[in-house]
Amino acid sequence: MSDRFINPASRRLLFLLQLYFLFSALLLLVLGAGRVALEFLEVVKTFAAESTPALTSTASLVLGGLMLAMGYGALYTFAAVGAKEPPAFNAIRLSFLGLSIVLWALVGWGFSAGLMFFGPLLLLALLASALMGWLWWQVQGLNLWQVFGQRMRKRRLGSRWLRNASVGLIVVVLVALSITFAVLTRQVELPPAVPEPGELLYSTTFDAYNDEWDLPQGRQSAEIVDGELILSEGVGLPDSGFYSLLKDRRFSDFDLRLHTRQLSGSDDNRYGVIFRQRDVDNYYHFEISGDGFYRLLKAEDGNCWKSPPGPPAP
């Protein structure tokens, strides 16, 4: 440390840097530890998967690990700036770079997770990046490396431009990879191909390619027997409902026809087909009661709209 370079402006900047890195460290450590801990809390993870599937994705787990590592780095930088020793200047520079990468990787993940996450994360990344840029400009302008007693070599303008361009390219590549991952894992859906008029998009008699169907087991189970998909719900279970999912199939406008019937149970039981499902709170459901009445339900953001029941078929 070189006390002769300490002045009111540099003291104020040192305080702001410590405040920034302490807040960043605590936030990243809490969020990262929370995401990693989610892997070991089965009940909480199951609830999160049902309400917000993106929170339990592999991408979010990787980001959780990155946040933990970067949180530790920010905490180290906080201590180094407080000690005013030579490693502090390089620690500031590397922490700013690491924080930028984590922030914009979070923005890429937020794009795949939905507008509820993308909007706040984008705003946070813009504000944090602007603040980092201002702080780094102040560090350079006040020659803060002298306060830390660190020698600096002059860099040519071309090498500095190349370094900054490389950092920008890394951030862009990370965001692009996050978006690509979201598309490949169907967290973001691309428009399905337009079929020819009259073309049959999908048909099954449950005698082949049955691995396309999700078949849960337990007191609520789905199984394929003699060319039929049979859903069974245990006695005494709450009226929560469940379904068998046709995996890896995406359609837009379509004409759906199926044969279904109730094998046992009372007339107030209901069965049918769910379609245009985005998540657990957004879908359509055509249901039939045990006595033959039918109606259409639309769930949107947790709110349910129901059509008047139609008369039973003759």
N, C-alpha and C positions, 0 to 999 in steps of 0.2 A: 504494500500500500504506500502511496506517496501523498502525505498530508498536505504538501504545498499546492496540490491541484484541487483540494477540497474548497468549495465555495457554496453559497446558498443554493445556486441553481443545480449544482451536482448533487447536493444533499437531497434536494426535492426529487430529483430524478431517481436517485438510489431508492428512496422511499417508495416511489411509484412502481419501480421495477420489482421490488420485494413484494409489494401488495399484489401486483399482477401475477407473479409466479406462485405466491402462496394460495391465492384464490383458484388459479388454474390447477394447481396440484391437488387441492382438496376436492374440487369438483371431479377431476378425472379419476382420482383414486376411489371415490365413493361410487361413481357410475361404473367404472371398470370392475371393481370388486363385487358390486351388485349383480352385474351380468354374469361373471364367472360363478358366483355363488348360486345363481339360478340353475346351473347344471346339476347341482347336488340337492335341490329342493324340488322333488318330483311333484308334489301337490301344487306348489306355486307355479312350476313350469307348465303343468297341464292347464291350469287356469289361464296363464299368459298365452299359451298356444291357441286356446279357444277364442280369446278376446282379441289378441294382437299377434298373429303368427310370426310377423317379422322380428319380434323380440326374441324368439327362440331359434332363429335361423343360424346357420354356420357363420354367415357374414357378421352377424351381431356378436357372436362369441369371439371371432378374430378381433373385431374392433374393441371388445372388452379387454382383451389381452394387451392391445396397443395402448389403450387408455391407462391401464395399470403401469405399463412401462414408461409412458410419457409423464404420468403423474409423479412417478419417482424421480424422473429427470428434472421436472419443474421444481420439485422439492429440493433437489440438490442445488439447482441454480439459485433458488431463494437463499439457501445457506451460504453459497459462494459469494453472492452479491453482498450479503451482510458482513462477511469476513473481509471483503475488499482485497482479495488476493488475486494473483495473475490468472488462475483458471476461470475466473468469473466472466471475463470478456468472451472467451470461446464458448463457455456454457450458455451465455445469453444468446449468442448467435445460433448454436445448435438447438437450443430449446425453442426459439422462434421458428426454426425450420421444422422441427418435429411437431410442434403445435399446429402449424399450418397444414401439414400432411394429415394429421388426425382429424382436424376440423373439416377439411374438404372431403376426406374419406367418409366422415359421418354424413355430410351432405349427400354424397352418392348413395349411401345406405338409406337415408331418408327419402330419396327419390323412389327407391324400390318399396319402402314401407308405406308410403302414402302421404297425402297432403298434410295430414295431422302432424307428421314428423318433419316433412320436408320444409315447410314454411318456417317454423321456428328455428330449425337447424341452419337453414340458409341465412336467416337474419343474424343468428349468433355468429356464424362464420364470417359474415361481412363486417360486423361490428368488431369482433376480436381481431380480424386481419387488419382493419383500419387502425385499431389501437396499437397493434404490434408494429405496423409501419411507422406510426408517429413516434413510438418509443425508440425504435431503432434509429430513426432520423435524429432524435435528441441525443442518443448515445454517440452517434458519429459527430454531431455538431459540437458537443461539449468535450469531445476527445476523452471519453470516459475511460478508455484503455489506460490513460496516464494515471487516473485515480487508482487503478488496480496494479500499477507498477509493471505493466506488460509492454514489451517492445512490439512495435508494429512495423511491418515492411510495406513500403509503398507498392500498390498494385496498379498495373496499367489499366486504363479505362476499358480496353477490349476484354481483358480477363475478368473484370468485375461484371461486365455485361453478359459474358458467357456463363458465369456462375449463376447470376440471377435468372437467365433464360433457362438454365438447366433445372433450377428449383421450380419455376413455373411449369416446365414440361412434366416434371414428376407429379405435380399436383393434378394437371390435366389428365395424365395417364391413369392415376388412381381413381379419379371420378369416372373416367370412361370405363375402366374395369369394373367398377361398382355397378354402373348401369348395365353393362353386358352381363354380369352375374345375375342381376335382377331379371333380365329378359330370359336367360337360359334356365333359371329356376322357376320361371313363371310367376314371380312376385309382381312383375309388370307384364301384362299380356299384350302381345302384338295382335293386330287384327287378323282373324282367320282368313284363309284363302277363299276366294269367291268360286263356288262350284258351278258346273254347267247346269242349265235348266233341266230338271228332272233327275239329276244325279243323286243316287242313294249315298248319303253321307256315312251312315252307321246302321248296322243291324246285328242283333245277336239272338241266338236261341239257347244260349248258355250251355253249349256242347263243345266249345273251343275258345281259346284265348280268354279263359276266365280270369287270368292274372291281371286283366285290365280293371277288375273290380276290387274295391277295398272290402274285405270280409272280416269285420270285427268279431271277436269271440268273447264269451262271458255270459252273463245273465241277459245281456242284449247282444244277440249274435246274428250273423248273416252267413248263409251257406248255400251252395248250389247243389241241388239234388234232382236227378232225372230231368235235366234241362230246364229247371226252374230256380229262380233266385228266391229264397225263403228267408224272411226277416222274423225273428222270434224275440219277444220281450218277456222277461221273467215276471211272475206274479208278485204283486206287492211293491213294484218299483214306482217311483214318482212319475207322473205323466210328463216326461221330458222329451220323449221321442228320440229316434235315431235313424240313420239311413246308411245305405251302402253306396259308396262313391264310385262313379265311373271315372277312372284316372286318365290323365293325359289326353283328354278330348276337349276341343274347344269349338263351339259353333256360334254363329250369330243369328240370322233369320233361319228358322227351321220349322218343319211340320213333324211333330212328335206323335207317335202312335205306340201304345203298349197294351198288353193284356195283364190285368192284375185282379186279385180277388182276396177276400178275407177268409182264412181257413178256420179260425176259431175265435172265440171272444164275444163280448156283448155288442149290441147295436151302437153303443156310443163310442166304440173304438174308431180310429181314423187311420187311413193309409193313403198313399198316392205317390206323387213324384215332385221332387224339388229341382228347379232349373234356374238359370241365370244367377247362380250364387256367386257373390263376390267375397263374402265372409260370413261369420255367424250372425251378423246383424242385417245383412242385405241379401235377399233372395226372393224368389217366387215359389209358391207351393200350391199345387192342385191336389186337393184332398177329397177323399170319399169316406163317408161314415159307414158303419157296419150295416145300416138299414138302407144304404143306397143313395142317400143325399150327397150332393157334391158342392164345392165352392172353391174359389180362388183366393189365396192369401198373398199379400205383398208385404214383406218386411223391409223397412228402410230406416237405417240408423237406429235400430232397436225398437222402432214403432211399427205396429202391425195394422194393416188395413185388410178387411175381410169383405168379400162380396156376399150378397144375400144367398142363402143356400138354394140350389136348384132341386127340382123334384127328382125322386129316384127313377132310374131308367126302367122301362117296362120289361 
